[in-house]
Protein backbone atom coordinates (compact mmCIF):
# COMPACT_ATOMS: atom_id res chain seq x y z
CA UNK A 1 0.00 0.00 0.00
CA UNK A 2 1.49 3.34 -1.08
CA UNK A 3 1.64 6.49 1.05
CA UNK A 4 -1.38 8.18 -0.54
CA UNK A 5 -3.35 4.93 -0.20
CA UNK A 6 -2.34 4.65 3.46
CA UNK A 7 -3.44 8.23 4.10
CA UNK A 8 -6.81 7.66 2.42
CA UNK A 9 -7.28 4.40 4.33
CA UNK A 10 -6.39 5.96 7.68
CA UNK A 11 -8.65 8.99 7.12
CA UNK A 12 -11.66 6.79 6.35
CA UNK A 13 -10.89 4.29 9.13
CA UNK A 14 -10.23 6.91 11.82
CA UNK A 15 -13.20 9.10 10.84
CA UNK A 16 -15.66 6.19 10.95
CA UNK A 17 -14.16 4.42 13.97
CA UNK A 18 -13.76 7.49 16.17
CA UNK A 19 -17.27 8.72 15.32
CA UNK A 20 -18.73 5.38 16.42
CA UNK A 21 -16.35 5.15 19.39
CA UNK A 22 -17.40 8.61 20.60
CA UNK A 23 -21.06 7.60 20.35
CA UNK A 24 -20.40 4.35 22.28
CA UNK A 25 -18.41 6.09 25.03
CA UNK A 26 -20.91 8.93 25.45
CA UNK A 27 -23.82 6.45 25.52
CA UNK A 28 -21.98 4.40 28.15
CA UNK A 29 -21.40 7.50 30.27
CA UNK A 30 -25.06 8.56 30.20
CA UNK A 31 -26.21 4.99 30.86
CA UNK A 32 -23.94 4.83 33.91
CA UNK A 33 -25.34 8.15 35.16
CA UNK A 34 -28.87 6.82 34.72
CA UNK A 35 -28.05 3.61 36.61
CA UNK A 36 -26.35 5.67 39.32
CA UNK A 37 -29.51 7.72 39.85
CA UNK A 38 -31.64 4.57 39.85
CA UNK A 39 -29.41 2.92 42.44
CA UNK A 40 -29.61 6.00 44.66
CA UNK A 41 -33.40 6.02 44.44
CA UNK A 42 -33.47 2.30 45.25
CA UNK A 43 -31.29 2.87 48.33
CA UNK A 44 -33.51 5.73 49.51
CA UNK A 45 -36.64 3.65 48.95
CA UNK A 46 -35.15 0.79 51.00
CA UNK A 47 -34.58 3.18 53.92
CA UNK A 48 -38.13 4.52 53.64
CA UNK A 49 -39.55 0.98 53.60
CA UNK A 50 -37.40 0.06 56.59
CA UNK A 51 -38.66 3.12 58.49
CA UNK A 52 -42.28 2.26 57.63
CA UNK A 53 -41.90 -1.20 59.23
CA UNK A 54 -40.34 0.37 62.33
CA UNK A 55 -43.22 2.82 62.75
CA UNK A 56 -45.75 -0.01 62.37
CA UNK A 57 -43.80 -2.23 64.82
CA UNK A 58 -43.55 -4.98 62.20
CA UNK A 59 -40.97 -7.76 62.03
CA UNK A 60 -37.59 -6.54 60.73
CA UNK A 61 -35.99 -9.95 60.19
CA UNK A 62 -36.47 -9.83 56.41
CA UNK A 63 -34.41 -6.64 56.12
CA UNK A 64 -30.66 -6.48 55.65
CA UNK A 65 -28.73 -6.70 58.95
CA UNK A 66 -26.71 -3.62 57.98
CA UNK A 67 -29.81 -1.46 58.36
CA UNK A 68 -30.21 0.26 61.73
CA UNK A 69 -32.01 3.22 63.23
CA UNK A 70 -32.22 5.64 66.13
CA UNK A 71 -34.72 8.19 67.41
CA UNK A 72 -33.41 11.70 67.84
CA UNK A 73 -34.81 15.04 68.82
CA UNK A 74 -35.59 17.60 66.17
CA UNK A 75 -32.28 19.11 65.14
CA UNK A 76 -33.65 22.09 63.28
CA UNK A 77 -36.82 24.02 62.86
CA UNK A 78 -37.53 22.16 59.67
CA UNK A 79 -36.08 19.03 58.00
CA UNK A 80 -37.01 18.50 54.36
CA UNK A 81 -38.84 15.19 53.97
CA UNK A 82 -36.81 14.65 50.78
CA UNK A 83 -33.58 14.59 52.75
CA UNK A 84 -31.24 11.75 51.81
CA UNK A 85 -27.51 12.05 52.34
CA UNK A 86 -24.26 10.12 52.58
CA UNK A 87 -22.37 10.63 55.84
CA UNK A 88 -19.28 8.75 56.99
CA UNK A 89 -19.81 5.87 54.58
CA UNK A 90 -23.55 5.53 55.28
CA UNK A 91 -26.81 6.57 53.70
CA UNK A 92 -28.88 8.62 56.16
CA UNK A 93 -32.60 9.38 56.01
CA UNK A 94 -34.61 11.48 58.51
CA UNK A 95 -38.33 10.84 58.88
CA UNK A 96 -40.86 12.29 61.36
CA UNK A 97 -41.49 9.97 64.32
CA UNK A 98 -44.79 9.41 66.10
CA UNK A 99 -43.49 11.18 69.22
CA UNK A 100 -43.67 14.92 68.90
CA UNK A 101 -40.29 16.58 68.56
CA UNK A 102 -38.53 13.36 67.56
CA UNK A 103 -37.27 12.09 64.24
CA UNK A 104 -36.60 8.54 63.14
CA UNK A 105 -33.12 8.32 61.59
CA UNK A 106 -32.41 5.21 59.49
CA UNK A 107 -28.91 4.25 58.34
CA UNK A 108 -27.45 1.94 55.77
CA UNK A 109 -23.77 1.39 54.72
CA UNK A 110 -22.83 2.55 51.22
CA UNK A 111 -20.66 -0.52 50.53
CA UNK A 112 -23.41 -2.50 48.82
CA UNK A 113 -24.28 0.55 46.71
CA UNK A 114 -20.70 0.97 45.47
CA UNK A 115 -20.35 -2.78 44.87
CA UNK A 116 -23.42 -2.65 42.64
CA UNK A 117 -22.03 0.40 40.84
CA UNK A 118 -18.73 -1.40 40.31
CA UNK A 119 -20.52 -4.35 38.71
CA UNK A 120 -22.54 -2.01 36.49
CA UNK A 121 -19.38 -0.14 35.52
CA UNK A 122 -17.54 -3.36 34.61
CA UNK A 123 -20.48 -4.54 32.51
CA UNK A 124 -20.54 -1.20 30.66
CA UNK A 125 -16.75 -1.27 30.06
CA UNK A 126 -16.91 -4.89 28.85
CA UNK A 127 -19.78 -4.09 26.50
CA UNK A 128 -18.01 -0.98 25.24
CA UNK A 129 -14.82 -2.96 24.62
CA UNK A 130 -16.72 -5.60 22.65
CA UNK A 131 -18.55 -2.94 20.63
CA UNK A 132 -15.31 -1.02 19.94
CA UNK A 133 -13.63 -4.23 18.81
CA UNK A 134 -16.55 -5.08 16.55
CA UNK A 135 -16.73 -1.60 15.02
CA UNK A 136 -12.92 -1.47 14.75
CA UNK A 137 -13.00 -4.62 12.59
CA UNK A 138 -16.00 -3.25 10.68
CA UNK A 139 -14.21 0.09 10.13
CA UNK A 140 -11.13 -1.74 8.82
CA UNK A 141 -13.18 -3.81 6.38
CA UNK A 142 -15.19 -0.80 5.21
CA UNK A 143 -12.02 1.25 4.71
CA UNK A 144 -10.43 -1.58 2.71
CA UNK A 145 -13.61 -1.95 0.67
CA UNK A 146 -13.81 1.80 -0.01
CA UNK A 147 -10.13 1.86 -0.99
CA UNK A 148 -10.39 -1.06 -3.39
CA UNK A 149 -11.66 0.94 -6.44
CA UNK A 150 -8.99 3.58 -5.78
CA UNK A 151 -6.26 0.93 -5.65
CA UNK A 152 -7.46 -0.58 -8.91
CA UNK A 153 -7.36 2.81 -10.62
CA UNK A 154 -3.92 3.59 -9.18
CA UNK A 155 -2.52 0.23 -10.28
CA UNK A 156 -3.85 0.84 -13.79
CA UNK A 157 -2.32 4.33 -13.91
CA UNK A 158 0.99 3.09 -12.43
CA UNK A 159 1.22 0.33 -15.04
CA UNK A 160 0.50 2.84 -17.81
CA UNK A 161 3.07 5.30 -16.40
CA UNK A 162 5.74 2.60 -16.03
CA UNK A 163 5.18 1.38 -19.56
CA UNK A 164 5.30 4.94 -20.91
CA UNK A 165 8.49 5.80 -19.00
CA UNK A 166 10.10 2.56 -20.11
CA UNK A 167 9.26 3.33 -23.75
CA UNK A 168 10.65 6.87 -23.35
CA UNK A 169 14.02 5.63 -22.11
CA UNK A 170 15.13 4.50 -25.58
CA UNK A 171 14.52 7.79 -27.47
CA UNK A 172 15.90 9.83 -24.54
CA UNK A 173 19.10 7.80 -24.51
CA UNK A 174 19.33 8.05 -28.31
CA UNK A 175 18.95 11.85 -28.23
CA UNK A 176 21.66 12.20 -25.58
CA UNK A 177 24.12 9.98 -27.46
CA UNK A 178 23.56 11.81 -30.73
CA UNK A 179 23.94 15.15 -28.99
CA UNK A 180 27.35 14.06 -27.68
CA UNK A 181 28.37 13.01 -31.19
CA UNK A 182 27.25 16.34 -32.67
CA UNK A 183 29.06 18.32 -30.00
CA UNK A 184 32.31 16.66 -31.03
CA UNK A 185 31.78 17.67 -34.67
CA UNK A 186 33.77 20.87 -35.46
CA UNK A 187 30.95 22.06 -37.73
CA UNK A 188 28.63 22.34 -34.73
CA UNK A 189 31.04 23.93 -32.29
CA UNK A 190 29.54 26.99 -30.52
CA UNK A 191 26.24 26.43 -32.33
CA UNK A 192 23.53 28.28 -30.34
CA UNK A 193 20.68 26.16 -31.70
CA UNK A 194 22.52 22.98 -30.77
CA UNK A 195 23.10 24.37 -27.29
CA UNK A 196 19.40 25.01 -26.82
CA UNK A 197 18.58 21.51 -28.08
CA UNK A 198 21.16 20.10 -25.67
CA UNK A 199 19.55 21.92 -22.72
CA UNK A 200 16.11 20.73 -23.78
CA UNK A 201 17.41 17.17 -24.05
CA UNK A 202 18.87 17.50 -20.55
CA UNK A 203 15.52 18.71 -19.24
CA UNK A 204 13.73 15.76 -20.86
CA UNK A 205 16.30 13.40 -19.38
CA UNK A 206 15.90 15.02 -15.96
CA UNK A 207 12.11 14.69 -16.15
CA UNK A 208 12.48 11.04 -17.19
CA UNK A 209 14.70 10.37 -14.16
CA UNK A 210 12.24 12.19 -11.87
CA UNK A 211 9.29 10.11 -13.02
CA UNK A 212 11.26 6.87 -12.90
CA UNK A 213 12.34 7.50 -9.32
CA UNK A 214 8.89 8.70 -8.28
CA UNK A 215 7.28 5.46 -9.42
CA UNK A 216 9.64 3.59 -7.08
CA UNK A 217 9.05 6.00 -4.19
CA UNK A 218 7.57 3.28 -1.97
CA UNK A 219 10.30 0.71 -2.51
CA UNK A 220 13.64 2.59 -2.47
CA UNK A 221 16.12 1.49 0.16
CA UNK A 222 17.41 3.72 2.95
CA UNK A 223 21.08 3.58 3.94
CA UNK A 224 23.68 5.78 5.59
CA UNK A 225 25.39 7.99 3.00
CA UNK A 226 27.61 11.07 2.80
CA UNK A 227 25.41 13.67 1.14
CA UNK A 228 28.45 15.77 0.23
CA UNK A 229 29.60 13.14 -2.27
CA UNK A 230 26.20 13.42 -3.96
CA UNK A 231 26.54 17.21 -3.96
CA UNK A 232 29.87 16.89 -5.79
CA UNK A 233 28.29 14.72 -8.49
CA UNK A 234 25.35 17.09 -8.94
CA UNK A 235 27.61 20.15 -9.25
CA UNK A 236 29.83 18.38 -11.79
CA UNK A 237 26.78 17.60 -13.91
CA UNK A 238 25.34 21.13 -13.74
CA UNK A 239 28.73 22.74 -14.41
CA UNK A 240 28.78 21.09 -17.84
CA UNK A 241 25.34 22.52 -18.70
CA UNK A 242 25.94 26.00 -17.19
CA UNK A 243 29.68 26.78 -17.68
CA UNK A 244 29.13 30.54 -17.10
CA UNK A 245 27.85 30.08 -13.55
CA UNK A 246 30.12 29.96 -10.52
CA UNK A 247 29.63 26.84 -8.39
CA UNK A 248 30.86 26.93 -4.78
CA UNK A 249 30.98 23.61 -2.94
CA UNK A 250 31.61 23.96 0.81
CA UNK A 251 29.93 20.72 1.81
CA UNK A 252 32.50 18.83 3.86
CA UNK A 253 30.80 16.00 5.71
CA UNK A 254 27.08 15.42 6.08
CA UNK A 255 26.10 11.86 7.01
CA UNK A 256 22.44 10.86 6.99
CA UNK A 257 20.18 7.86 6.36
CA UNK A 258 18.67 8.41 2.91
CA UNK A 259 18.15 6.81 -0.46
CA UNK A 260 21.10 7.86 -2.60
CA UNK A 261 19.16 8.06 -5.87
CA UNK A 262 16.31 10.01 -4.27
CA UNK A 263 18.54 12.60 -2.53
CA UNK A 264 20.51 13.00 -5.75
CA UNK A 265 17.30 13.72 -7.64
CA UNK A 266 16.20 16.21 -4.98
CA UNK A 267 19.50 18.08 -5.19
CA UNK A 268 19.52 17.80 -8.98
CA UNK A 269 16.09 19.44 -9.24
CA UNK A 270 16.85 22.23 -6.75
CA UNK A 271 20.27 23.04 -8.23
CA UNK A 272 18.91 22.82 -11.77
CA UNK A 273 16.24 25.41 -10.94
CA UNK A 274 18.85 27.57 -9.21
CA UNK A 275 20.86 27.52 -12.44
CA UNK A 276 17.90 28.10 -14.78
CA UNK A 277 16.65 31.17 -12.95
CA UNK A 278 20.03 32.63 -12.01
CA UNK A 279 21.54 35.88 -13.22
CA UNK A 280 24.22 36.13 -15.90
CA UNK A 281 27.51 34.95 -14.40
CA UNK A 282 25.69 34.31 -11.14
CA UNK A 283 26.58 31.71 -8.52
CA UNK A 284 25.26 28.59 -6.83
CA UNK A 285 26.67 27.84 -3.38
CA UNK A 286 26.14 24.62 -1.43
CA UNK A 287 27.35 24.25 2.15
CA UNK A 288 26.48 22.17 5.21
CA UNK A 289 26.37 22.35 9.00
CA UNK A 290 25.79 19.17 10.97
CA UNK A 291 22.76 17.58 9.28
CA UNK A 292 21.57 20.77 7.60
CA UNK A 293 22.29 21.36 3.91
CA UNK A 294 22.07 24.84 2.37
CA UNK A 295 21.66 25.60 -1.35
CA UNK A 296 22.02 29.30 -2.16
CA UNK A 297 21.87 31.10 -5.49
CA UNK A 298 22.40 34.65 -6.70
CA UNK A 299 19.22 34.84 -8.78
CA UNK A 300 16.42 37.41 -8.78
CA UNK A 301 14.48 35.62 -6.05
CA UNK A 302 11.01 34.09 -5.92
CA UNK A 303 7.91 36.20 -5.22
CA UNK A 304 5.93 33.42 -3.53
CA UNK A 305 8.45 30.89 -2.13
CA UNK A 306 5.77 29.21 0.00
CA UNK A 307 3.94 28.07 -3.16
CA UNK A 308 6.79 26.69 -5.26
CA UNK A 309 6.17 23.09 -4.15
CA UNK A 310 2.60 23.19 -5.44
CA UNK A 311 2.16 21.44 -8.77
CA UNK A 312 -0.24 24.14 -9.95
CA UNK A 313 2.22 26.97 -9.20
CA UNK A 314 3.01 29.06 -12.28
CA UNK A 315 4.97 32.09 -11.18
CA UNK A 316 7.74 33.94 -12.96
CA UNK A 317 10.14 31.14 -12.08
CA UNK A 318 7.76 28.24 -12.65
CA UNK A 319 9.44 24.92 -11.91
CA UNK A 320 6.90 22.58 -13.49
CA UNK A 321 6.56 19.32 -11.58
CA UNK A 322 10.23 19.23 -10.55
CA UNK A 323 9.79 20.77 -7.10
CA UNK A 324 6.53 18.92 -6.54
CA UNK A 325 8.55 15.72 -6.97
CA UNK A 326 11.21 17.16 -4.65
CA UNK A 327 8.57 17.66 -1.96
CA UNK A 328 7.19 14.14 -2.35
CA UNK A 329 10.62 12.49 -2.20
CA UNK A 330 11.64 14.67 0.76
CA UNK A 331 8.46 13.72 2.65
CA UNK A 332 9.12 10.04 1.96
CA UNK A 333 12.58 10.36 3.58
CA UNK A 334 11.53 12.71 6.45
CA UNK A 335 13.45 15.68 5.04
CA UNK A 336 12.08 19.09 5.99
CA UNK A 337 12.69 21.83 3.40
CA UNK A 338 12.59 25.56 4.14
CA UNK A 339 12.75 28.23 1.40
CA UNK A 340 13.78 31.87 1.94
CA UNK A 341 13.95 34.29 -0.96
CA UNK A 342 14.44 37.99 -1.71
CA UNK A 343 15.65 40.11 -4.63
CA UNK A 344 19.25 39.02 -3.96
CA UNK A 345 18.60 35.30 -4.36
CA UNK A 346 17.04 32.19 -2.88
CA UNK A 347 18.15 29.89 -0.08
CA UNK A 348 16.94 26.29 0.24
CA UNK A 349 17.53 24.73 3.68
CA UNK A 350 17.28 20.94 3.92
CA UNK A 351 16.97 19.49 7.43
CA UNK A 352 18.15 15.90 6.97
CA UNK A 353 17.04 13.02 9.22
C-alpha positions as CSV (number, residue, x, y, z in Angstrom):
1,X,0.0,0.0,0.0
2,X,1.5,3.3,-1.1
3,X,1.6,6.5,1.0
4,X,-1.4,8.2,-0.5
5,X,-3.4,4.9,-0.2
6,X,-2.3,4.6,3.5
7,X,-3.4,8.2,4.1
8,X,-6.8,7.7,2.4
9,X,-7.3,4.4,4.3
10,X,-6.4,6.0,7.7
11,X,-8.7,9.0,7.1
12,X,-11.7,6.8,6.3
13,X,-10.9,4.3,9.1
14,X,-10.2,6.9,11.8
15,X,-13.2,9.1,10.8
16,X,-15.7,6.2,11.0
17,X,-14.2,4.4,14.0
18,X,-13.8,7.5,16.2
19,X,-17.3,8.7,15.3
20,X,-18.7,5.4,16.4
21,X,-16.3,5.2,19.4
22,X,-17.4,8.6,20.6
23,X,-21.1,7.6,20.4
24,X,-20.4,4.4,22.3
25,X,-18.4,6.1,25.0
26,X,-20.9,8.9,25.5
27,X,-23.8,6.4,25.5
28,X,-22.0,4.4,28.2
29,X,-21.4,7.5,30.3
30,X,-25.1,8.6,30.2
31,X,-26.2,5.0,30.9
32,X,-23.9,4.8,33.9
33,X,-25.3,8.1,35.2
34,X,-28.9,6.8,34.7
35,X,-28.0,3.6,36.6
36,X,-26.3,5.7,39.3
37,X,-29.5,7.7,39.8
38,X,-31.6,4.6,39.9
39,X,-29.4,2.9,42.4
40,X,-29.6,6.0,44.7
41,X,-33.4,6.0,44.4
42,X,-33.5,2.3,45.3
43,X,-31.3,2.9,48.3
44,X,-33.5,5.7,49.5
45,X,-36.6,3.6,49.0
46,X,-35.2,0.8,51.0
47,X,-34.6,3.2,53.9
48,X,-38.1,4.5,53.6
49,X,-39.5,1.0,53.6
50,X,-37.4,0.1,56.6
51,X,-38.7,3.1,58.5
52,X,-42.3,2.3,57.6
53,X,-41.9,-1.2,59.2
54,X,-40.3,0.4,62.3
55,X,-43.2,2.8,62.8
56,X,-45.8,0.0,62.4
57,X,-43.8,-2.2,64.8
58,X,-43.5,-5.0,62.2
59,X,-41.0,-7.8,62.0
60,X,-37.6,-6.5,60.7
61,X,-36.0,-10.0,60.2
62,X,-36.5,-9.8,56.4
63,X,-34.4,-6.6,56.1
64,X,-30.7,-6.5,55.7
65,X,-28.7,-6.7,59.0
66,X,-26.7,-3.6,58.0
67,X,-29.8,-1.5,58.4
68,X,-30.2,0.3,61.7
69,X,-32.0,3.2,63.2
70,X,-32.2,5.6,66.1
71,X,-34.7,8.2,67.4
72,X,-33.4,11.7,67.8
73,X,-34.8,15.0,68.8
74,X,-35.6,17.6,66.2
75,X,-32.3,19.1,65.1
76,X,-33.6,22.1,63.3
77,X,-36.8,24.0,62.9
78,X,-37.5,22.2,59.7
79,X,-36.1,19.0,58.0
80,X,-37.0,18.5,54.4
81,X,-38.8,15.2,54.0
82,X,-36.8,14.7,50.8
83,X,-33.6,14.6,52.7
84,X,-31.2,11.7,51.8
85,X,-27.5,12.1,52.3
86,X,-24.3,10.1,52.6
87,X,-22.4,10.6,55.8
88,X,-19.3,8.8,57.0
89,X,-19.8,5.9,54.6
90,X,-23.6,5.5,55.3
91,X,-26.8,6.6,53.7
92,X,-28.9,8.6,56.2
93,X,-32.6,9.4,56.0
94,X,-34.6,11.5,58.5
95,X,-38.3,10.8,58.9
96,X,-40.9,12.3,61.4
97,X,-41.5,10.0,64.3
98,X,-44.8,9.4,66.1
99,X,-43.5,11.2,69.2
100,X,-43.7,14.9,68.9
101,X,-40.3,16.6,68.6
102,X,-38.5,13.4,67.6
103,X,-37.3,12.1,64.2
104,X,-36.6,8.5,63.1
105,X,-33.1,8.3,61.6
106,X,-32.4,5.2,59.5
107,X,-28.9,4.2,58.3
108,X,-27.5,1.9,55.8
109,X,-23.8,1.4,54.7
110,X,-22.8,2.5,51.2
111,X,-20.7,-0.5,50.5
112,X,-23.4,-2.5,48.8
113,X,-24.3,0.5,46.7
114,X,-20.7,1.0,45.5
115,X,-20.3,-2.8,44.9
116,X,-23.4,-2.7,42.6
117,X,-22.0,0.4,40.8
118,X,-18.7,-1.4,40.3
119,X,-20.5,-4.3,38.7
120,X,-22.5,-2.0,36.5
121,X,-19.4,-0.1,35.5
122,X,-17.5,-3.4,34.6
123,X,-20.5,-4.5,32.5
124,X,-20.5,-1.2,30.7
125,X,-16.8,-1.3,30.1
126,X,-16.9,-4.9,28.9
127,X,-19.8,-4.1,26.5
128,X,-18.0,-1.0,25.2
129,X,-14.8,-3.0,24.6
130,X,-16.7,-5.6,22.6
131,X,-18.5,-2.9,20.6
132,X,-15.3,-1.0,19.9
133,X,-13.6,-4.2,18.8
134,X,-16.6,-5.1,16.5
135,X,-16.7,-1.6,15.0
136,X,-12.9,-1.5,14.7
137,X,-13.0,-4.6,12.6
138,X,-16.0,-3.2,10.7
139,X,-14.2,0.1,10.1
140,X,-11.1,-1.7,8.8
141,X,-13.2,-3.8,6.4
142,X,-15.2,-0.8,5.2
143,X,-12.0,1.2,4.7
144,X,-10.4,-1.6,2.7
145,X,-13.6,-1.9,0.7
146,X,-13.8,1.8,0.0
147,X,-10.1,1.9,-1.0
148,X,-10.4,-1.1,-3.4
149,X,-11.7,0.9,-6.4
150,X,-9.0,3.6,-5.8
151,X,-6.3,0.9,-5.6
152,X,-7.5,-0.6,-8.9
153,X,-7.4,2.8,-10.6
154,X,-3.9,3.6,-9.2
155,X,-2.5,0.2,-10.3
156,X,-3.8,0.8,-13.8
157,X,-2.3,4.3,-13.9
158,X,1.0,3.1,-12.4
159,X,1.2,0.3,-15.0
160,X,0.5,2.8,-17.8
161,X,3.1,5.3,-16.4
162,X,5.7,2.6,-16.0
163,X,5.2,1.4,-19.6
164,X,5.3,4.9,-20.9
165,X,8.5,5.8,-19.0
166,X,10.1,2.6,-20.1
167,X,9.3,3.3,-23.8
168,X,10.6,6.9,-23.3
169,X,14.0,5.6,-22.1
170,X,15.1,4.5,-25.6
171,X,14.5,7.8,-27.5
172,X,15.9,9.8,-24.5
173,X,19.1,7.8,-24.5
174,X,19.3,8.1,-28.3
175,X,19.0,11.8,-28.2
176,X,21.7,12.2,-25.6
177,X,24.1,10.0,-27.5
178,X,23.6,11.8,-30.7
179,X,23.9,15.2,-29.0
180,X,27.3,14.1,-27.7
181,X,28.4,13.0,-31.2
182,X,27.2,16.3,-32.7
183,X,29.1,18.3,-30.0
184,X,32.3,16.7,-31.0
185,X,31.8,17.7,-34.7
186,X,33.8,20.9,-35.5
187,X,30.9,22.1,-37.7
188,X,28.6,22.3,-34.7
189,X,31.0,23.9,-32.3
190,X,29.5,27.0,-30.5
191,X,26.2,26.4,-32.3
192,X,23.5,28.3,-30.3
193,X,20.7,26.2,-31.7
194,X,22.5,23.0,-30.8
195,X,23.1,24.4,-27.3
196,X,19.4,25.0,-26.8
197,X,18.6,21.5,-28.1
198,X,21.2,20.1,-25.7
199,X,19.6,21.9,-22.7
200,X,16.1,20.7,-23.8
201,X,17.4,17.2,-24.1
202,X,18.9,17.5,-20.5
203,X,15.5,18.7,-19.2
204,X,13.7,15.8,-20.9
205,X,16.3,13.4,-19.4
206,X,15.9,15.0,-16.0
207,X,12.1,14.7,-16.2
208,X,12.5,11.0,-17.2
209,X,14.7,10.4,-14.2
210,X,12.2,12.2,-11.9
211,X,9.3,10.1,-13.0
212,X,11.3,6.9,-12.9
213,X,12.3,7.5,-9.3
214,X,8.9,8.7,-8.3
215,X,7.3,5.5,-9.4
216,X,9.6,3.6,-7.1
217,X,9.1,6.0,-4.2
218,X,7.6,3.3,-2.0
219,X,10.3,0.7,-2.5
220,X,13.6,2.6,-2.5
221,X,16.1,1.5,0.2
222,X,17.4,3.7,3.0
223,X,21.1,3.6,3.9
224,X,23.7,5.8,5.6
225,X,25.4,8.0,3.0
226,X,27.6,11.1,2.8
227,X,25.4,13.7,1.1
228,X,28.4,15.8,0.2
229,X,29.6,13.1,-2.3
230,X,26.2,13.4,-4.0
231,X,26.5,17.2,-4.0
232,X,29.9,16.9,-5.8
233,X,28.3,14.7,-8.5
234,X,25.3,17.1,-8.9
235,X,27.6,20.2,-9.2
236,X,29.8,18.4,-11.8
237,X,26.8,17.6,-13.9
238,X,25.3,21.1,-13.7
239,X,28.7,22.7,-14.4
240,X,28.8,21.1,-17.8
241,X,25.3,22.5,-18.7
242,X,25.9,26.0,-17.2
243,X,29.7,26.8,-17.7
244,X,29.1,30.5,-17.1
245,X,27.8,30.1,-13.6
246,X,30.1,30.0,-10.5
247,X,29.6,26.8,-8.4
248,X,30.9,26.9,-4.8
249,X,31.0,23.6,-2.9
250,X,31.6,24.0,0.8
251,X,29.9,20.7,1.8
252,X,32.5,18.8,3.9
253,X,30.8,16.0,5.7
254,X,27.1,15.4,6.1
255,X,26.1,11.9,7.0
256,X,22.4,10.9,7.0
257,X,20.2,7.9,6.4
258,X,18.7,8.4,2.9
259,X,18.1,6.8,-0.5
260,X,21.1,7.9,-2.6
261,X,19.2,8.1,-5.9
262,X,16.3,10.0,-4.3
263,X,18.5,12.6,-2.5
264,X,20.5,13.0,-5.8
265,X,17.3,13.7,-7.6
266,X,16.2,16.2,-5.0
267,X,19.5,18.1,-5.2
268,X,19.5,17.8,-9.0
269,X,16.1,19.4,-9.2
270,X,16.8,22.2,-6.8
271,X,20.3,23.0,-8.2
272,X,18.9,22.8,-11.8
273,X,16.2,25.4,-10.9
274,X,18.8,27.6,-9.2
275,X,20.9,27.5,-12.4
276,X,17.9,28.1,-14.8
277,X,16.7,31.2,-13.0
278,X,20.0,32.6,-12.0
279,X,21.5,35.9,-13.2
280,X,24.2,36.1,-15.9
281,X,27.5,34.9,-14.4
282,X,25.7,34.3,-11.1
283,X,26.6,31.7,-8.5
284,X,25.3,28.6,-6.8
285,X,26.7,27.8,-3.4
286,X,26.1,24.6,-1.4
287,X,27.4,24.2,2.2
288,X,26.5,22.2,5.2
289,X,26.4,22.4,9.0
290,X,25.8,19.2,11.0
291,X,22.8,17.6,9.3
292,X,21.6,20.8,7.6
293,X,22.3,21.4,3.9
294,X,22.1,24.8,2.4
295,X,21.7,25.6,-1.3
296,X,22.0,29.3,-2.2
297,X,21.9,31.1,-5.5
298,X,22.4,34.7,-6.7
299,X,19.2,34.8,-8.8
300,X,16.4,37.4,-8.8
301,X,14.5,35.6,-6.0
302,X,11.0,34.1,-5.9
303,X,7.9,36.2,-5.2
304,X,5.9,33.4,-3.5
305,X,8.4,30.9,-2.1
306,X,5.8,29.2,0.0
307,X,3.9,28.1,-3.2
308,X,6.8,26.7,-5.3
309,X,6.2,23.1,-4.2
310,X,2.6,23.2,-5.4
311,X,2.2,21.4,-8.8
312,X,-0.2,24.1,-10.0
313,X,2.2,27.0,-9.2
314,X,3.0,29.1,-12.3
315,X,5.0,32.1,-11.2
316,X,7.7,33.9,-13.0
317,X,10.1,31.1,-12.1
318,X,7.8,28.2,-12.6
319,X,9.4,24.9,-11.9
320,X,6.9,22.6,-13.5
321,X,6.6,19.3,-11.6
322,X,10.2,19.2,-10.5
323,X,9.8,20.8,-7.1
324,X,6.5,18.9,-6.5
325,X,8.5,15.7,-7.0
326,X,11.2,17.2,-4.6
327,X,8.6,17.7,-2.0
328,X,7.2,14.1,-2.3
329,X,10.6,12.5,-2.2
330,X,11.6,14.7,0.8
331,X,8.5,13.7,2.7
332,X,9.1,10.0,2.0
333,X,12.6,10.4,3.6
334,X,11.5,12.7,6.4
335,X,13.4,15.7,5.0
336,X,12.1,19.1,6.0
337,X,12.7,21.8,3.4
338,X,12.6,25.6,4.1
339,X,12.7,28.2,1.4
340,X,13.8,31.9,1.9
341,X,14.0,34.3,-1.0
342,X,14.4,38.0,-1.7
343,X,15.7,40.1,-4.6
344,X,19.2,39.0,-4.0
345,X,18.6,35.3,-4.4
346,X,17.0,32.2,-2.9
347,X,18.2,29.9,-0.1
348,X,16.9,26.3,0.2
349,X,17.5,24.7,3.7
350,X,17.3,20.9,3.9
351,X,17.0,19.5,7.4
352,X,18.2,15.9,7.0
353,X,17.0,13.0,9.2
